[in-house]
Every structure is written in structure tokens, then in C-alpha cells.
């Protein structure tokens, strides 16, 4: 039995798809925050521009929830925190009636894949 088959026996496919999408958004926001530590906003580096373009709509979406006193470099981390809360608390509660049930299948799958290398 493959990892995908085992995961689908535990969690329904829509739950995994939602967790993977939220996880990808969370990790993309954290990557942008890490890049912003070392690359200035006016940089012409392609990777920095791509991460800023991908995450800008998410940051705009969460702007009403973002405190004004927060340093600009921490805003992607703050928005990623909301995605973490959704993945760990909201999604499992609304799909399964339990909190923390999914236990981050995206990171688990990546860890197993890296361990197999």
C-alpha cells in the first residue's frame, strides 16, 4: 500500500486537498518572510518577485485582521499563523468534530519522502 492510499484510508480526499492547499499557502508565506529578511523589497531577483506576487493577495485578504503596529516584515508570518490555525483547529473541527485530528499530513508526507531519499 502506498502512502497516498494509506492517507486516503484515514482521511477523505477533500480533507487532504484542503489541508494541502492551506499548507502550501502557509509555507509560501513563511518562505516570503524568510526571503524578506535577506532580500530588499526593491530587489530585481525573480524568486523574490514571484513570492511577493503569489502572497500579496493573501496578505491583502487578511489586511483587516492584521494589527497596524505589526512590523511589515512580520506580516507574512502573521498571515501564515492564521493558516496554521485553520489547518490545526478549524478544518479538523468542522470536518471531523475534533481538534488537531489531521496532524499535518502534508508535512508528514514530505518528511517520509525526504527520509526515503
One Martini backbone bead per residue (centre of mass of N, CA, C, O) as a GRO file, in nm:
protein
  117
    1UNK     BB    1   0.096   0.038   0.024
    2UNK     BB    2   0.067   0.352  -0.021
    3UNK     BB    3   0.065   0.662   0.110
    4UNK     BB    4  -0.192   0.760  -0.034
    5UNK     BB    5  -0.373   0.520   0.050
    6UNK     BB    6  -0.338   0.557   0.355
    7UNK     BB    7  -0.448   0.848   0.372
    8UNK     BB    8  -0.733   0.777   0.241
    9UNK     BB    9  -0.820   0.590   0.481
   10UNK     BB   10  -0.818   0.823   0.699
   11UNK     BB   11  -0.876   1.049   0.481
   12UNK     BB   12  -1.043   1.247   0.296
   13UNK     BB   13  -0.977   1.400   0.004
   14UNK     BB   14  -1.082   1.690   0.077
   15UNK     BB   15  -0.910   1.719   0.332
   16UNK     BB   16  -0.635   1.694   0.195
   17UNK     BB   17  -0.667   1.922  -0.009
   18UNK     BB   18  -0.709   2.146   0.199
   19UNK     BB   19  -0.446   2.103   0.357
   20UNK     BB   20  -0.252   2.144   0.118
   21UNK     BB   21  -0.340   2.431   0.048
   22UNK     BB   22  -0.288   2.559   0.326
   23UNK     BB   23   0.009   2.467   0.345
   24UNK     BB   24   0.115   2.612   0.095
   25UNK     BB   25   0.043   2.895   0.191
   26UNK     BB   26   0.202   2.894   0.454
   27UNK     BB   27   0.488   2.829   0.333
   28UNK     BB   28   0.496   3.070   0.138
   29UNK     BB   29   0.484   3.290   0.354
   30UNK     BB   30   0.741   3.198   0.506
   31UNK     BB   31   0.930   3.231   0.264
   32UNK     BB   32   0.887   3.530   0.230
   33UNK     BB   33   0.993   3.612   0.509
   34UNK     BB   34   1.277   3.498   0.463
   35UNK     BB   35   1.344   3.671   0.213
   36UNK     BB   36   1.294   3.954   0.350
   37UNK     BB   37   1.551   3.939   0.531
   38UNK     BB   38   1.762   3.942   0.256
   39UNK     BB   39   1.556   4.094   0.058
   40UNK     BB   40   1.473   4.360  -0.088
   41UNK     BB   41   1.183   4.497  -0.221
   42UNK     BB   42   1.355   4.620  -0.487
   43UNK     BB   43   1.430   4.367  -0.604
   44UNK     BB   44   1.519   4.171  -0.911
   45UNK     BB   45   1.456   3.906  -0.805
   46UNK     BB   46   1.256   3.655  -0.903
   47UNK     BB   47   1.180   3.500  -0.643
   48UNK     BB   48   1.078   3.747  -0.488
   49UNK     BB   49   0.857   3.831  -0.686
   50UNK     BB   50   0.694   3.570  -0.682
   51UNK     BB   51   0.630   3.562  -0.378
   52UNK     BB   52   0.488   3.840  -0.374
   53UNK     BB   53   0.266   3.774  -0.586
   54UNK     BB   54   0.142   3.527  -0.439
   55UNK     BB   55   0.100   3.672  -0.139
   56UNK     BB   56  -0.053   3.943  -0.171
   57UNK     BB   57  -0.353   3.849  -0.166
   58UNK     BB   58  -0.341   3.732   0.123
   59UNK     BB   59  -0.257   3.992   0.267
   60UNK     BB   60  -0.505   4.156   0.175
   61UNK     BB   61  -0.723   3.970   0.298
   62UNK     BB   62  -0.583   4.010   0.605
   63UNK     BB   63  -0.575   4.319   0.670
   64UNK     BB   64  -0.818   4.351   0.878
   65UNK     BB   65  -0.651   4.149   1.092
   66UNK     BB   66  -0.409   4.338   1.091
   67UNK     BB   67  -0.200   4.491   1.276
   68UNK     BB   68  -0.053   4.809   1.260
   69UNK     BB   69   0.209   4.751   1.454
   70UNK     BB   70   0.319   4.564   1.255
   71UNK     BB   71   0.577   4.461   1.104
   72UNK     BB   72   0.620   4.408   0.772
   73UNK     BB   73   0.799   4.142   0.804
   74UNK     BB   74   0.553   3.994   0.985
   75UNK     BB   75   0.297   3.959   0.810
   76UNK     BB   76   0.338   3.675   0.680
   77UNK     BB   77   0.346   3.529   0.954
   78UNK     BB   78   0.064   3.610   1.049
   79UNK     BB   79  -0.090   3.479   0.812
   80UNK     BB   80   0.026   3.193   0.856
   81UNK     BB   81  -0.106   3.158   1.134
   82UNK     BB   82  -0.396   3.136   1.024
   83UNK     BB   83  -0.341   2.877   0.863
   84UNK     BB   84  -0.263   2.708   1.102
   85UNK     BB   85  -0.530   2.733   1.255
   86UNK     BB   86  -0.700   2.605   1.033
   87UNK     BB   87  -0.549   2.329   1.018
   88UNK     BB   88  -0.562   2.251   1.337
   89UNK     BB   89  -0.872   2.349   1.409
   90UNK     BB   90  -1.100   2.405   1.193
   91UNK     BB   91  -1.098   2.168   0.995
   92UNK     BB   92  -1.125   1.930   1.198
   93UNK     BB   93  -1.383   2.033   1.334
   94UNK     BB   94  -1.572   2.053   1.075
   95UNK     BB   95  -1.508   1.752   0.962
   96UNK     BB   96  -1.473   1.575   1.265
   97UNK     BB   97  -1.508   1.716   1.563
   98UNK     BB   98  -1.196   1.778   1.591
   99UNK     BB   99  -0.881   1.857   1.731
  100UNK     BB  100  -0.588   1.777   1.554
  101UNK     BB  101  -0.639   1.530   1.349
  102UNK     BB  102  -0.453   1.571   1.093
  103UNK     BB  103  -0.143   1.628   1.154
  104UNK     BB  104  -0.004   1.718   0.897
  105UNK     BB  105   0.016   1.550   0.606
  106UNK     BB  106   0.215   1.714   0.441
  107UNK     BB  107   0.464   1.690   0.633
  108UNK     BB  108   0.462   1.384   0.650
  109UNK     BB  109   0.509   1.325   0.350
  110UNK     BB  110   0.773   1.486   0.325
  111UNK     BB  111   0.933   1.332   0.543
  112UNK     BB  112   0.916   1.053   0.407
  113UNK     BB  113   1.046   1.135   0.141
  114UNK     BB  114   1.317   1.234   0.259
  115UNK     BB  115   1.381   0.960   0.409
  116UNK     BB  116   1.398   0.795   0.123
  117UNK     BB  117   1.667   0.932  -0.008
   0.00000   0.00000   0.00000
